[in-house]
Amino acid sequence: MVEVAHRQCRQHEWMGKHQWRLSFSRAEIILLNDWILEQQIVYHMLRVFVKTERLTDSTGESGAETLSNYHIKTLMLWACELKSRSWWIDDLNVVRICVQLLHILAVWLTEARCKHYFINKCNLVYHSDNWQLIASRLTPETHASLAEWFIRKYICKCARQHCPELKFDDVSSTYQLQNAVLEVVDWRENTLSHQTWNSFRFFQMFVAFIVSQGSLTMLSCTCWIRNLAKMSPCPLEYFTAITFLYVAYKITRRSLEDELLDILFTTCLQFHDRRRCINARHSSVLSLSQAAKLMKVVANNSRSTVQLIEIELSKAYLLRALRCKDSNNSDSIYCLANVYLAALYYTTGQYQTAIDHCTLVIRSQDHSQCSSHVVQGELLPKIDDNIDSVLGLATFYHYVRTAAFNQQQRHVSVFTTDLFAHYLHIKCLSVGNSHQLTQPSSSAGDIQRYQNCFCEFQEIFIADILIYVLENNTRCLADCESDAISEHQTMTVRSHQLDTSELCELLQQSAVEYLTSFRHLEEREFGSVAAIVTTDFEALYAYKCGDYQRCLRLSMYNVQTLIVQASYELPMLLCIWPDLIQLMDEDVVSLTGIMLLVNPWCRDKPRYVLISQLSLSLYLVTQCQLKLYHSVTALTLTLDYIEIARLNANTARTLQQLLLKLTERKALLYTRYDTMVELNVDSKAGSGCKNFLGK
């Protein structure tokens, strides 16, 4: 509903302010976006025609009935529904299509019937002399007359508007017209790429600026993902990288809060149910469900950086489920969350923590409620071959039983929570023997307790039996020490919180991977317009991790590539937004901070906090050469590159100029001190100077 009065009632004192009407704008946008290119062109031509021929009242203030854009939109909506696709694209001639649609509109006006597209009994026109007059002007239109209008008032007008330097005064012949149109096409192809590239760069700065200002919430994240998914994969990958860096930047300063956790969940799984995520913050069952979604994805995919992030998020949701107040009233949730945590910690090599969570389950007093929540095999990460074999056999058994007896067997690929905790506890002890576990262990005692627990359960699952048999065949259950039980009961179990440092590193690494993928897509789309290299973020991350050889190799290649392209292509600029600072070293951070202190108004204008790929690559090359103690000859070549970069650099970009000056100064100081060493002034002091510069 929109507060808009009818045309004939707008001057009325009361109705002009209080009338409302139905609006179908959202549905219309969906339909228009689904039109093929030919339909969009025809729609645009029809709108321009009725406007230039003064058949519309653009102000809406005239009392006489005139055509509006909504009449043209209604005409197109009905045509797109009633006309087949071949009518639009076979023997394509936009002038012919426009003539036929104008004649259809003339019939509507003559007969005073223009059926609303959405409301069945609504007519947009009625009998009027003005409608008849407009119809009389549309009916005589022919292919020749509309073609003349198309040339004189459409092509030439658009050409003069966008290409004022080109001449279109004489297009009387077909040859002249073709040349004129080709000139417009050539001009458009030459300028469109640059315009698109500038818009794309603005998009990058805009996203980085909006996210870094702390305005990213789960709601806004959901909106970003939903809309960017409709575009090419390039913008979505960039937003994902920025989001990962944003969260990594936040959790280094405070804990992993619920809002940040849900933002990561939404980004990783493209999840759009915001209400469910909010409700899960206070529900152990829903938090467990969130963890299950992540674990299922991890179990079915290879172990990439994103999967490692999802493992950490699964731990966070499981720990939150244990912290929820309602978890104290549910032994099944308590046990199940601890078992899944043990499995995840085992997967990431944290065996002592896995043992602690298994112990919490084993010590639980009441397992009568645990049968309502069982360990789902499809959610488990890779643990060992026994588990995989059992799950495979259980699935095969389910298939055979269903095929032979036409019976669905429930709870096939599942384990009893307590029994699985015992098995995983034994597994952690056996694998962790080579590690320094803080708890004393007795393998025989643990196996005995596993056997006793198995015999005590009245209802067990197929998978429990299979895993028990496999374990029984691989271990000797006869030699059990009875005194191990009392020792087990006296062990202390530590409470665990999620270590966000590991998650932070994974987020940074994954962000660099997404940014590198984004660079490849960017280079493919705009490589003909701008000088772009694809490994600048990889080099930056390698430098942060201390891999100076790799950083030097990547950065030197980038420098040599960009130096060649710098003279005839636009430079690729990098926006130093706050979240990206965590990948930079102290010098770049200091330069950025100084510039923002001197010019506070730059803080809200990201276009002024820019450096080129060439400037950053030169800085990384110089730093790596200093840390690896390269020769003066290598530094001299780098100084030559720096001089070329300074000549081509934009003097208005203060940060870029400062970075190039700092890079040049570092290289010059190194070469001077290296020369001092070669002159045998003091080899020991010279070495100390080089060490100082390297640091």
Buried (B, 14 or more C-beta within 10 A) or exposed (E): EEEEBEBEEBEEEEEEEEBEEEEBEEEBEEBBEEBEEBBEBBBEBBBBBBBEBEBBBEEEEEEEBBBBBEBBBBBBBBBBEEBEEEBBEEEEEBBEBBBBBBBBBBEBBBEBEBBBBEEEEEEBBEEEEBBEBBBEBBBEBEEEEBBEBBBEBBBBEEBEEEBEEEEBEEBEEEEEBEEBBEBBEEBBEEEEBEEEBEEBBEBBBEBBBBBBEEEBEBBEBBEBBEEBEEEEEBBBBBBBBBBBBBBBBBBEEEEBEBBBBBBBBBBBBEBBEBEBBBEBBEBBBBBBBBBBBBBBBBBEEEEEBBBBBBBBBBBBBBBBBBEBEEBEEBBBBBBBBBBBBBBBBBBBEBBBBBBBBBBBBBEBEEBEBBBEBBBBBEBBBEBBEBBEEBBEBBBEBBEEBEEEEEEEBEBBBBBBBBBBBBBBBBBBBBBBEEEEBEBEBBBBBBBBBBBEBBEEBEEBBBBBBBBBEBBBEEBEEEEBBEEBBEBBEEBEEEEBEBEBEBBBBBBBBBBBBBBBBBBBBBBEBBBEBBBBBBBBBBBBBBBBEEBBEBBBBBBBBBBEBBBEBBEEBBBBBBBBBBBBBBBBBEBBEEBBEEBBEEEEEBEEEBBBBBBBBBBBBBBBBBBBBBBEEBEBEBBEBBBEBBEBBBEEBEEEBBBBBBBBEBBBEBBEBBBEBBEBBEEEEEEEEBEEBBEEBEE
